[in-house]
């Protein structure tokens, strides 16, 4: 049975936020602070150093923390790393774990559990846990390396075709993570997080173009065209193959379903994609 903990038992202890300078981590840390909690952002080059490849950095980062927002290394070693980390966390008195996963792993699971191995390491930890399974982030259009050509070159070239994605706003993810890390009622939950409507990448780019006030276009590539362009750009083959796999899933409408995680966790509807486009400054091209 999953452990349950009192949100007031150690409310003054910090919450460790792994990937604390990343897209999700910095927002989770900010939301925790906004809610009156002490966040401890940790990263390879931050004030609190944490490196998945250097276990000697783990104990100091964990010291005194009551809960951990966990972002894994996305490497083949990630399941083993997470298993070792959560054992140390339990020994150090951590009570709660909130894992950033992805809903695509559950959707693509064919019975092998390979894509869910990190989740299994967390759910088998003996600690109170919550799994976040978000859709693609709306903010990827401006913050992710694999789409940053949209605002610099004026077009986004991907093999997603007419497949739809229910893009989730990262502010929603941060709120769900913050309450799961600090409040009762979320232990043992797997929250599928998405926005309230599914869009093709072409439709999403059109909405961004309207908000930016300048032409931005989406170009649907074949798989072969995409891989050739990635190779020419110097993207490692393993990374290109993984991204293609995920884009193929989107192209098949595998990610079009609307998740109920935001509603279940926060008691409200998720932010629409228009909240992202309306609140983002698209005036300055990204480099």
PyMOL commands that set and color helices and strands:
alter all, ss='L'
color gray80, all
select helices_A, chain A and resi 25-34+55-62+78-91+103-108+114-123+140-143+145-147+149-153+170-182+201-212+223-232+237-251+261-266+273-278
alter helices_A, ss='H'
color red, helices_A
select strands_A, chain A and resi 15-18+39-43+48-49+67-70+96-100+128-134+155-158+164-165+189-193+199-200+217-220
alter strands_A, ss='S'
color yellow, strands_A
deselect
rebuild
show_as cartoon
